[in-house]
């Protein structure tokens, strides 16, 4: 039987993970990257179109319990206009608001219907920390498979 702590422990709301990435910036403009990742212990081949998570990123999340991580979608991300969202899947959208003080506010949504409602979680993210190789990671339980999880990485884009 699973303890409530373990169930809720799977819902890692936000983790800041440090890892080395090449930071790219064009005249002060920072290009972000959002990746939707599936974590699973399933040893069968991933669905068509899913790619294994890069080893450099896997190393940074080695403390998580899943054996396999697959990138479902990877997309450039940047500040979004009000009421505009970056769709990573039919169940996951992001909003990114430039706060103008070296920070962005990232909101993660589980859309219901045609337009996301309130964010599941919103966090401020330091652009300076991203330049140094930090990342923001949202994560939670999969609704489709009991033992699986999803993760959303926000990093500096390539």
PADRENSE-100675 format. One record per residue (C-alpha): residue in three letters; x, y, z. Coordinates in pm, whole numbers, plus 50000, padded with zeros to 5 digits. Layout:
BEGIN
ALAXYZ/...
# end
This chain:
BEGIN
UNK500005000050000/UNK501305034449909/UNK501685060050179/UNK500065094050122/UNK503525109350152/UNK504775088849859/UNK501755097249645/UNK502105134049710/UNK505865130749686/UNK505385121549322/UNK503875155549269/UNK507065175349278/UNK505655209849233/UNK508765228849152/UNK512415219649175/UNK515355240949079/UNK517985218148933/UNK521435230248845/UNK523005216048534/UNK525325227648261/UNK523765240047939/UNK525165263347679/UNK523475296747737/UNK522495315447426/UNK521415351247426/UNK520935375847143/UNK521625411447256/UNK520215405947603/UNK517195386347484/UNK516985352447648/UNK515475323847455/UNK513805298147675/UNK513015262047597/UNK510135241547735/UNK510185203447731/UNK507365180347828/UNK508915147947958/UNK507305114648051/UNK508885094548334/UNK508135057348344/UNK509465023648459/UNK507985007448148/UNK510774989847960/UNK508934987447627/UNK509815010547341/UNK508405045847371/UNK505555056747147/UNK506555068246801/UNK507995103246799/UNK509155103147163/UNK512875107447213/UNK514935096547515/UNK515815125347748/UNK519395137447698/UNK521885120847932/UNK523015154748063/UNK519475161448187/UNK518945125748310/UNK522025129148527/UNK520535159648694/UNK517315141348789/UNK518945108548888/UNK517445111749237/UNK513965106549089/UNK512805070649084/UNK511835064048721/UNK514065043448496/UNK513115059148163/UNK512445095148057/UNK511125104747715/UNK510695139147561/UNK507095141947444/UNK507465177347310/UNK510225203247302/UNK509545238747193/UNK511045273547209/UNK509375294047478/UNK509295330747558/UNK507085356647718/UNK503455351447618/UNK500795377947581/UNK497925378747831/UNK495435350747763/UNK497955333747530/UNK499375299947620/UNK502125276947501/UNK500505242847453/UNK502765213347530/UNK499935187947511/UNK496145186847531/UNK496575185347911/UNK499495209047967/UNK499895245847880/UNK502295272747997/UNK502145310148032/UNK505355330148064/UNK505165366148173/UNK508205389148160/UNK508225407548492/UNK510785432348358/UNK513175429348654/UNK515295399748548/UNK512515375248631/UNK509765357648443/UNK506625342948592/UNK505835308048467/UNK502355293848509/UNK501445257948434/UNK497885249448338/UNK495765218448294/UNK493335231648034/UNK489705222148069/UNK487845229447749/UNK489205253547492/UNK490865278447730/UNK492995271948040/UNK491475284348363/UNK493515290748676/UNK497145278748684/UNK497935246948872/UNK501105264048990/UNK502855297248925/UNK506485304849008/UNK508965332948950/UNK512115323048765/UNK515405342348766/UNK516775347448418/UNK520245352148568/UNK520065317448727/UNK518965302648395/UNK521985318548225/UNK524165300848482/UNK522625267048398/UNK519725263948641/UNK516335251048533/UNK512785251048657/UNK510995217848665/UNK507295212348724/UNK506265176148778/UNK503335154848882/UNK501585121448865/UNK500325108148536/UNK496535105948519/UNK496735077648264/UNK499235054048425/UNK499495048948800/UNK503285045548822/UNK504235072148564/UNK504905109348591/UNK505245139948375/UNK507845167348402/UNK508085201448236/UNK511605215848207/UNK512145253248151/UNK515735260148046/UNK517755283047823/UNK517015274947459/UNK519545263947204/
# end
